[in-house]
Amino acid sequence: MIAGRIEPEESLFVYPPGRDYFVFQDETFFPLFASDIAWPDSATEQQAASLCGTQPQCLFDFFVTMDRDFAEGTRDIQRENEEVRDFLGKI
């Protein structure tokens, strides 16, 4: 059992008729974390670094999706979030 997975009797969800805890379980699912990133080759790693710099959210999304546009969107949103945070910190 994956750490953090609950037992059926611990579920706080109310299930519709004909469904239960087991319908919503995927025993083969294993979460992926940023520390699990292993680039398939140096060219892909360089492409990600060129796009994302050291921004972990962008790097993670690029690795998971291998979609430059998706990662670029993540990068831009994260930059906007940081700008808002910095602005609000001055108020």
Summary of the structure (lengths in Angstrom):
residues: 91
radius of gyration: 19.1
end to end distance: 47.4
largest distance: 54.0
contacts: 168
relative contact order: 0.09
helix: 58%
strand: 0%
